[in-house]
């Protein structure tokens, strides 16, 4: 009886998971189908699921209309430098909060947590003024500045550093290592799974960032993929097949990266907050 109950429970769980998977995949399938339709087919009521004839020319049209090569390069550079700076600075701050003793340590961490509770839109004006005063408008570095540090990264990595034994620092100190050597040579390699998790989240957040790239870079050649695709949406009318075709082109790099680093991606998400 208990075995039958377990089998029934597993069946229900699998059905729920399959429904969830279909719900997640359905928007991507609809995007691909819409990218091959005409404008009339994409706006029909009731909706037309399959196009009468898949229009591959929508892809060539949107590719010629927008500088996708520049979009890919700008997005890739933004993601790379945000991952590099965010993981490094977050790890340094986390090491200080988790392993060092200094006055006001708890207050400092509370301030970091407070930043996570404040809507990010509040920081747009001071960040824009900072970029403007530095003369970095319409440049790739302007895209990176909001992601130089991460309160979320500090909070996330703290869970990993707290699990590492303090005896490692004591032994390294006896051997004559300074604080930087202890951090860089001992604790940082041991927090590898946490750094991978933070890198994944940082890449996802940067890839889908829309508001900041639209505000700071007005030149089309300096836009990211998300900002460039937003330019396809008109004020009074939108060519949905071309917009969906551009969206398909935009997700190709992330799909390729996921396929290549699938194991790392799953490990990073699965070990978030613990090891």
Secondary structure, DSSP 8 states (H G I E B T S, - for coil): -HHHHHHHHHHHHHHHHHHHHHHHHHHHHHHHHHHTS-HHHHT-SS--SS-SS--THHHHHHHHHTTHHHHHHHHHHHHHHHHHHHHHHHHHHHHHHHH---TTHHHHHHHHHHHHHS-GGGGHHHHHHHHHHTT-TTSHHHHHGGGSS-HHHHHHHHHHHHTS-THHHHHHHHTT--HHHIIIIIIHHHTHHHHHHHHHHHHHHHHT--HHHHHH--SGGG--HHHHHHTTB-SS-B-HHHHHHHHHHHHHHHHHHHHHTHHHHHHHHHTTT--
